[in-house]
Amino acid sequence: MKTKEIAELSVDELRGRKRELRHEIFNLRLQQQSGQLEKPSLIRILRREAARVETFLSQKIKAGAAKS
């Protein structure tokens, strides 16, 4: 998911996306431990995307709190 697409998501959508990414990372780690993971680089990519989502989420929450 591109940064531009992430920026357009609402707070609830960002929370859902974060949950999905963390679940996916968890599953990939399980596959890695059992030796079934074909693309280990995918874990790194998903961790970075989760960090991007978290950054935008915190920015939107702070912006919402500043408006109040």
HELIX and SHEET records of a PDB file:
HELIX    1   1 THR A    3  ALA A    7  1                                   5    
HELIX    2   2 VAL A   11  GLN A   33  1                                  23    
HELIX    3   3 SER A   41  LYS A   67  1                                  27    
END                                                                             
